[in-house]
Amino acid sequence: MPGKIGMAIKFARTPAGRKVMKEAVRIARSEEGRKLISQARKIASSPEGKRLIEQARHLVKAPAEAAHEVEKSKGWQSIVERFNGGKPKP
């Protein structure tokens, strides 16, 4: 099952996804959208915003770490062993 970013990319390639992206770009280019983006930038550059962004970075696992955890998981190892004829991965 693809991750959330993979599902988002897959959706963006569909006709409905292209329509959503087109609408999002149109709104972002409007006056109200520019104001919202400006506010988001101001908040992100504030000390509180920087603290929240740093907190979020610590909560999210790096993609490389997550991939290694999957390879080390017990269920994944049992599948690999079945395909390799019962030989564990060195």
C-alpha positions as CSV (number, residue, x, y, z in Angstrom):
1,M,0.0,0.0,0.0
2,P,1.5,3.4,-1.0
3,G,2.2,6.1,1.6
4,K,0.2,9.2,1.8
5,I,2.5,11.1,-0.5
6,G,2.3,8.3,-3.0
7,M,-1.5,8.3,-2.9
8,A,-1.5,12.1,-3.4
9,I,0.8,11.8,-6.5
10,K,-1.4,9.0,-7.9
11,F,-4.5,11.1,-7.3
12,A,-2.9,14.2,-8.9
13,R,-2.3,12.2,-12.1
14,T,-6.0,11.4,-12.5
15,P,-8.5,13.8,-14.3
16,A,-10.2,14.6,-11.0
17,G,-6.8,15.3,-9.3
18,R,-5.7,17.6,-12.1
19,K,-9.0,19.5,-11.6
20,V,-8.4,19.8,-7.9
21,M,-4.8,21.0,-8.5
22,K,-6.0,23.5,-11.1
23,E,-8.5,24.9,-8.6
24,A,-5.9,25.1,-5.8
25,V,-3.5,27.0,-8.0
26,R,-6.3,29.4,-9.0
27,I,-7.2,30.1,-5.4
28,A,-3.6,30.5,-4.4
29,R,-3.1,33.2,-7.1
30,S,-6.2,35.1,-5.9
31,E,-5.9,38.1,-3.5
32,E,-7.3,36.1,-0.6
33,G,-5.0,33.2,-1.3
34,R,-2.0,35.5,-1.4
35,K,-3.0,36.9,2.0
36,L,-3.3,33.4,3.5
37,I,0.1,32.4,2.1
38,S,1.6,35.6,3.5
39,Q,0.1,34.9,7.0
40,A,1.4,31.3,6.9
41,R,4.9,32.6,6.1
42,K,4.8,35.1,8.9
43,I,3.7,32.5,11.4
44,A,6.3,30.0,10.2
45,S,9.1,32.5,10.6
46,S,8.0,33.4,14.2
47,P,9.7,31.8,17.2
48,E,6.5,29.8,18.0
49,G,6.2,28.7,14.3
50,K,9.8,27.6,14.2
51,R,9.3,25.6,17.5
52,L,6.2,23.9,16.0
53,I,8.0,23.0,12.8
54,E,11.0,21.6,14.8
55,Q,8.5,19.6,16.9
56,A,6.9,18.2,13.8
57,R,10.3,17.2,12.3
58,H,11.0,15.2,15.5
59,L,7.7,13.4,15.3
60,V,8.0,12.4,11.6
61,K,10.4,9.6,10.9
62,A,12.9,10.0,8.1
63,P,12.0,7.9,5.0
64,A,15.2,6.0,5.2
65,E,14.7,5.0,8.8
66,A,11.1,3.9,8.1
67,A,12.3,1.7,5.2
68,H,14.9,0.0,7.4
69,E,12.3,-0.6,10.1
70,V,10.0,-2.3,7.6
71,E,12.9,-4.5,6.4
72,K,13.6,-5.5,10.0
73,S,10.0,-6.2,11.0
74,K,9.1,-9.7,12.0
75,G,6.3,-10.1,9.4
76,W,8.5,-8.9,6.6
77,Q,11.3,-11.3,7.6
78,S,8.9,-14.3,7.7
79,I,7.8,-13.5,4.1
80,V,11.4,-13.1,2.9
81,E,12.3,-16.4,4.6
82,R,9.4,-18.2,2.8
83,F,10.6,-17.0,-0.6
84,N,14.3,-17.8,0.2
85,G,13.4,-21.3,1.2
86,G,13.6,-20.7,4.9
87,K,17.1,-19.1,4.9
88,P,17.2,-16.0,7.1
89,K,18.8,-12.8,5.5
90,P,22.5,-12.5,6.7
